[in-house]
Amino acid sequence: MKSVLTDIPPLAFATLRFATASVILLVFMLWHEGKRALPDRRTLWKLTWVGIIGNTIYQALFTYSLTLTTAANGSLIIATTPALVALAAAMLKIERIRRVMAVDIALAIGGVVLVVAERGLALGGRGLPVIC
């Protein structure tokens, strides 16, 4: 992704990437499942908003952020996403963190911290440091 972003603006790249994937997946789904796989209008509307908020905005921001830092820093940041989502869900009282989840979160964040500690905080792109 990082090399493509030197030639294509981040938002255009994210749009092209996900529009293409959406069309391919829709064609495959219709070919494999037929029209019975399509949700009703109400469910489709909800899924559309979940996709716009949960994927489109996220991917646009992530793609743009790669122009500001290195691909290595981006991969470290993305590696913490599941742990950070679990912590956010717990803070919003959507989900309770159980002991196993707490261990998993600590391992995920600890692994990133070990990588950063080994190589140090590296500046990249336009000079943003790794955020942990």
Backbone bond lengths (Angstrom), bond angles and torsions (degrees), N, CA, C in turn:
res aa  C-N    CA-C-N  psi(-1)  N-CA   C-N-CA  omega(-1)  CA-C   N-CA-C  phi
1 M - - - 1.454 - - 1.522 110.08 -
2 K 1.324 116.06 -41.68 1.461 120.36 -175.11 1.532 110.66 -58.75
3 S 1.327 118.36 -41.26 1.460 120.32 -178.65 1.531 111.82 -70.52
4 V 1.309 117.53 -34.93 1.465 120.84 178.22 1.525 110.60 -66.64
5 L 1.330 116.41 -34.22 1.463 120.66 -177.28 1.528 113.30 -67.67
6 T 1.327 117.56 -11.60 1.465 119.26 174.33 1.518 111.06 -75.45
7 D 1.347 117.12 -21.57 1.468 121.82 -177.78 1.524 114.13 -108.39
8 I 1.326 116.83 -27.71 1.469 121.41 -175.77 1.524 108.34 -121.73
9 P 1.339 118.20 134.14 1.476 120.09 177.20 1.536 110.75 -60.20
10 P 1.328 117.09 147.38 1.471 121.23 -174.71 1.522 114.96 -54.97
11 L 1.322 118.10 -46.53 1.458 120.12 -177.35 1.523 111.49 -67.20
12 A 1.333 117.15 -39.50 1.467 120.75 177.62 1.524 110.54 -63.98
13 F 1.341 116.91 -41.37 1.456 120.56 179.58 1.522 111.46 -64.90
14 A 1.339 116.97 -45.86 1.462 120.25 179.53 1.521 110.80 -61.90
15 T 1.332 116.66 -41.19 1.461 121.12 179.16 1.519 111.05 -63.33
16 L 1.316 117.12 -48.53 1.462 121.94 179.52 1.523 111.21 -61.04
17 R 1.315 116.44 -43.86 1.461 121.85 -178.05 1.528 111.95 -61.15
18 F 1.320 116.63 -48.48 1.457 119.21 -174.99 1.524 113.06 -82.88
19 A 1.314 117.97 -28.54 1.462 119.52 174.64 1.530 109.66 -65.32
20 T 1.318 116.25 -43.16 1.466 120.31 178.64 1.531 110.42 -63.52
21 A 1.326 117.04 -46.78 1.463 120.51 179.40 1.527 111.46 -61.70
22 S 1.328 117.19 -39.84 1.473 120.91 179.78 1.514 111.96 -62.79
23 V 1.315 116.78 -44.08 1.474 120.39 179.72 1.525 110.27 -64.92
24 I 1.319 117.29 -44.66 1.467 120.76 179.40 1.529 110.88 -61.48
25 L 1.329 117.40 -44.90 1.463 120.61 179.89 1.524 112.20 -66.29
26 L 1.333 117.67 -38.34 1.465 121.05 177.80 1.522 110.83 -63.69
27 V 1.325 116.68 -45.96 1.471 120.55 178.69 1.524 109.96 -61.31
28 F 1.324 117.40 -45.98 1.466 120.91 179.36 1.525 111.23 -61.41
29 M 1.338 117.22 -44.00 1.461 121.05 -179.48 1.530 111.14 -62.59
30 L 1.338 116.09 -45.91 1.463 119.29 179.97 1.528 111.12 -65.00
31 W 1.317 116.76 -38.01 1.463 120.49 178.67 1.527 110.48 -66.79
32 H 1.315 116.79 -41.46 1.463 121.18 -175.60 1.523 113.08 -81.88
33 E 1.335 117.50 -41.52 1.462 121.35 -172.97 1.526 113.99 -107.84
34 G 1.314 117.46 -21.91 1.457 120.58 -175.54 1.524 110.74 78.49
35 K 1.332 116.09 -174.29 1.468 120.54 -175.94 1.521 113.26 -68.01
36 R 1.308 118.32 -16.55 1.465 120.34 179.88 1.525 111.72 -64.99
37 A 1.339 117.81 -19.18 1.462 121.19 -179.89 1.520 112.57 -79.57
38 L 1.323 117.49 -13.30 1.462 120.38 -179.09 1.526 110.22 -75.16
39 P 1.334 117.97 135.53 1.465 120.48 179.20 1.525 111.12 -76.04
40 D 1.333 115.91 163.82 1.461 119.35 175.51 1.525 109.03 -67.86
41 R 1.346 116.79 168.29 1.474 121.03 -174.69 1.531 113.04 -59.37
42 R 1.309 117.67 -41.00 1.465 121.02 -178.33 1.531 110.82 -64.21
43 T 1.327 116.29 -46.17 1.461 120.67 178.51 1.525 110.63 -66.17
44 L 1.324 117.27 -39.05 1.463 121.30 178.99 1.528 110.70 -61.43
45 W 1.331 117.24 -40.58 1.463 121.51 178.15 1.536 110.59 -62.00
46 K 1.339 116.88 -44.74 1.468 120.83 178.36 1.529 110.78 -63.13
47 L 1.326 116.39 -44.28 1.461 120.37 179.45 1.529 111.61 -63.39
48 T 1.324 116.38 -35.49 1.464 120.14 177.89 1.513 110.52 -61.99
49 W 1.329 117.62 -46.24 1.463 120.54 -179.92 1.516 112.34 -67.25
50 V 1.328 116.96 -38.46 1.460 119.91 176.21 1.532 109.28 -62.05
51 G 1.314 117.32 -41.50 1.464 121.20 178.44 1.510 112.60 -65.11
52 I 1.324 116.60 -41.52 1.468 119.85 -179.57 1.526 110.51 -65.81
53 I 1.314 116.80 -47.07 1.461 120.21 -176.89 1.527 111.17 -77.55
54 G 1.315 115.98 -49.14 1.454 120.00 -171.80 1.504 115.19 -79.91
55 N 1.314 118.87 -20.74 1.450 119.49 -177.65 1.524 112.20 -122.79
56 T 1.311 117.21 -51.97 1.460 120.13 -174.05 1.518 111.88 -62.49
57 I 1.311 117.87 -50.89 1.464 120.79 -179.56 1.527 109.96 -65.15
58 Y 1.316 116.33 -43.37 1.466 120.28 178.49 1.527 111.06 -58.75
59 Q 1.324 117.75 -50.52 1.457 120.69 -177.21 1.530 111.77 -65.75
60 A 1.317 117.06 -37.46 1.472 119.70 177.78 1.521 110.04 -62.44
61 L 1.326 117.24 -45.11 1.460 120.71 179.36 1.530 111.71 -67.04
62 F 1.324 117.29 -40.19 1.466 120.50 178.84 1.523 110.56 -65.05
63 T 1.329 117.09 -44.86 1.458 120.66 -179.84 1.521 110.38 -62.88
64 Y 1.318 116.79 -43.39 1.463 120.20 177.51 1.528 110.57 -63.06
65 S 1.324 117.05 -39.87 1.466 119.96 -177.79 1.523 111.98 -63.81
66 L 1.336 117.73 -28.10 1.461 119.84 177.72 1.529 111.95 -65.36
67 T 1.323 117.32 -21.42 1.464 118.82 176.28 1.527 110.75 -76.21
68 L 1.319 117.75 -13.68 1.459 122.25 -176.58 1.525 113.84 -101.25
69 T 1.321 117.58 -10.94 1.464 120.75 -177.37 1.519 109.03 -147.19
70 T 1.315 116.46 -178.46 1.461 120.88 -179.08 1.532 110.65 -82.89
71 A 1.330 115.09 162.13 1.467 119.86 176.42 1.523 110.40 -63.42
72 A 1.329 117.45 -36.09 1.471 120.98 178.48 1.526 110.76 -63.04
73 N 1.331 116.60 -44.25 1.465 119.21 177.60 1.525 110.62 -63.77
74 G 1.331 116.54 -40.62 1.465 120.46 177.97 1.513 112.10 -60.07
75 S 1.336 116.67 -40.67 1.465 119.08 -179.83 1.525 111.16 -68.97
76 L 1.329 117.48 -33.64 1.468 119.50 176.31 1.524 110.96 -67.35
77 I 1.318 116.22 -41.73 1.460 119.89 179.17 1.521 110.14 -64.29
78 I 1.329 117.40 -45.01 1.471 121.10 -177.47 1.531 110.53 -66.66
79 A 1.338 117.63 -28.60 1.463 120.66 178.97 1.521 112.19 -64.88
80 T 1.319 117.25 -24.77 1.464 119.97 -179.60 1.531 112.62 -88.83
81 T 1.322 118.16 -5.88 1.467 121.16 -175.00 1.527 113.80 -55.16
82 P 1.340 120.50 -51.00 1.471 118.51 -179.98 1.529 112.91 -58.09
83 A 1.328 116.38 -41.14 1.470 119.52 179.56 1.529 110.61 -65.32
84 L 1.319 117.07 -43.03 1.463 120.18 -179.16 1.530 111.68 -68.15
85 V 1.330 117.27 -35.25 1.471 120.21 176.76 1.524 109.91 -66.24
86 A 1.324 117.38 -41.66 1.473 120.61 178.03 1.524 110.76 -62.57
87 L 1.335 116.75 -42.18 1.471 119.69 177.81 1.530 111.16 -64.74
88 A 1.334 117.05 -41.55 1.469 120.34 178.50 1.526 110.43 -63.75
89 A 1.335 117.30 -41.86 1.466 120.70 178.84 1.521 110.98 -62.70
90 A 1.324 116.73 -36.66 1.467 119.91 177.84 1.522 110.66 -68.85
91 M 1.329 117.25 -42.08 1.469 120.38 179.67 1.523 111.41 -64.97
92 L 1.347 117.05 -33.17 1.460 121.31 178.78 1.525 112.38 -86.57
93 K 1.334 115.92 3.79 1.466 123.34 179.56 1.535 112.64 59.98
94 I 1.331 114.95 33.81 1.462 120.71 175.73 1.522 109.64 -88.36
95 E 1.323 115.22 -34.32 1.455 120.59 -177.44 1.522 109.25 -143.45
96 R 1.309 115.48 146.49 1.462 120.48 177.22 1.524 108.62 -94.59
97 I 1.308 116.70 136.72 1.464 119.89 177.20 1.517 108.46 -87.38
98 R 1.312 114.95 118.12 1.463 120.77 177.97 1.529 108.85 -89.92
99 R 1.301 115.72 171.85 1.468 121.30 -175.71 1.535 111.55 -56.62
100 V 1.321 118.02 -46.82 1.467 121.20 -179.42 1.528 110.44 -61.69
101 M 1.323 116.59 -41.47 1.463 119.88 178.59 1.527 110.79 -64.39
102 A 1.323 117.03 -40.16 1.464 120.66 179.31 1.526 110.71 -61.77
103 V 1.321 116.25 -40.73 1.471 120.51 177.02 1.521 109.80 -64.32
104 D 1.339 117.16 -44.95 1.468 121.16 179.18 1.525 111.42 -60.75
105 I 1.318 116.95 -43.93 1.474 121.48 179.18 1.528 109.92 -62.31
106 A 1.322 116.60 -45.16 1.467 120.61 179.55 1.527 110.90 -62.30
107 L 1.345 117.52 -40.92 1.465 120.78 178.51 1.523 111.57 -65.33
108 A 1.333 116.97 -42.16 1.463 120.57 -179.31 1.527 111.39 -63.47
109 I 1.300 115.64 -50.57 1.473 119.72 -179.19 1.530 109.90 -69.59
110 G 1.325 117.34 -39.21 1.461 120.87 177.13 1.518 112.63 -61.27
111 G 1.324 117.44 -38.69 1.465 121.10 177.34 1.516 112.14 -62.15
112 V 1.312 116.28 -43.21 1.468 120.37 177.50 1.527 109.83 -64.61
113 V 1.312 116.59 -42.33 1.470 120.42 179.23 1.532 110.05 -61.34
114 L 1.337 118.07 -41.24 1.468 120.81 178.20 1.526 111.66 -62.02
115 V 1.325 116.80 -42.88 1.468 120.19 178.88 1.522 109.87 -62.78
116 V 1.320 116.55 -46.46 1.466 120.85 179.95 1.530 110.10 -63.81
117 A 1.322 117.27 -41.60 1.465 120.66 -179.68 1.529 110.86 -63.72
118 E 1.315 116.86 -36.32 1.467 120.87 -179.47 1.525 111.96 -69.50
119 R 1.317 116.78 -44.28 1.466 118.90 -175.56 1.519 113.04 -100.53
120 G 1.315 117.14 -9.21 1.459 121.11 179.86 1.521 110.94 82.21
121 L 1.309 115.70 165.05 1.459 120.51 176.83 1.516 108.31 -72.69
122 A 1.320 116.69 113.54 1.463 121.08 -177.36 1.512 110.05 -101.75
123 L 1.293 114.98 136.67 1.460 120.13 174.28 1.512 107.56 -88.20
124 G 1.317 116.24 144.36 1.449 118.96 179.16 1.501 109.65 -154.68
125 G 1.305 116.29 173.43 1.453 120.91 -179.30 1.517 109.51 57.41
126 R 1.300 115.94 -118.33 1.466 121.25 178.51 1.522 112.56 -97.67
127 G 1.318 116.57 15.01 1.452 118.59 172.55 1.515 117.00 104.40
128 L 1.324 118.64 18.57 1.462 119.77 176.18 1.509 109.90 -85.75
129 P 1.319 119.03 135.71 1.454 121.17 179.24 1.518 110.97 -80.78
130 V 1.324 115.77 166.67 1.462 121.81 172.74 1.515 107.66 -63.97
131 I 1.328 116.23 136.73 1.459 120.85 179.13 1.520 107.66 -111.16
132 C 1.295 118.17 123.65 1.469 121.70 178.21 1.497 109.12 -121.56
